[in-house]
Amino acid sequence: MANQLNTGSIQTLTKGNTLLVNAQQVANGKVQLEFAEIIKSSTTGVNVLAMLNKSDDRFSSGARRAWVTVEPVDAEELIGVNLSASQPWYTNEKGREQLDLNVLNPVMHDARMRVLITETTEPTEYQAENYETQAKRRGKDGPHILHNGDYIFSNGTVILTNEMHDSMHTFLDADSTSLKTQVATAAFESDDMELM
């Protein structure tokens, strides 16, 4: 089965499907491929807050992302995607050269390319230096979520598998104090509003 451009989109992506979103040019002639997949944490259950605010982008869980840096010639050979300069590259909002791909359920060696999520309390050097933006939060601008008192960092990798199970992902349980702090903060803010 050949990978075909423009067979999916981030707006129509559903659970169980993967999207090879785009390619961006990076240093040394390499290209970074962006993959997206909707993955629900088995530890959180149903998020009622997100459901009741589904029209507000800040509460949207959206798709999880993973990036893979590749040699363009190897990507073309192994996944059949032409990343040459003759393609319609354009400059995106971050000033990077980008090529939209939108390949639904990409394959390599007859196996699906899937996003695997691994949560950890041991950050990479970059995550440690940028923990404010890299550590897991409750909502886009909410408080950080902790596991045993430590920040949680979520790492996405791309794997080849035709048998993906939710149990393959690693999700850490959030400290109950994180929730207590959030509830206490919300109650405090509510009391402050009544006093005004």
C-alpha positions, 0 to 999 in steps of 0.5 A: 500500500503506497502512501498518498498525499492529501488523504487526511487532515488534522481537522478530520483525524480520528482515534486509531488513525495517524497523520503524517502532517508535514515536513519542515527543513532543518539544519544540515540538509535534513527534514523533520517529519511531523506525525499526529495521532489522537491518543487518550490517556487511560489514566484520566478516564472521561474528561468532563471539563473538556467535553463541556468546553469542546467549543473552546480551543483551550480545552481541546485535547487534540492530537499528540505529536511526534517529530522525526528528523530524516535524510530526504533521500532515505524518506523518499526511498522508504516511505515514498514521499518526495521531499525534493526542492521541486515540491511546493515548499513555502515559508510557514508562520515560524519562518521555516520552509514547510511542505504539507503532506497530510498522509493518512495512516502512513506505512513503511515496510508494510507496517503502520507508522504510529505515535507512541507516548511515553510520560516520564519525570526525567526530562531531556536537557531541553525539557529541564531548561524549559520546564515551564512550557515543556511539563504537562499541564491541566489545560493549555495555561493551567497548573502543572501536573505532578507525579510523586511531586515531580513534573511530568514530561510527555515524549512522542516517538514514531514506531512501526506496528500493525498492532497498536494497543493503548497499553503500549503507551506509558501514562503516569498517574497525577498526584491527588494534591495537583487536583486538590490545589486546582480545586482550592485555587478555583474556590479561592478565586471564586471567593475573591470574585464575590468580594469585589 
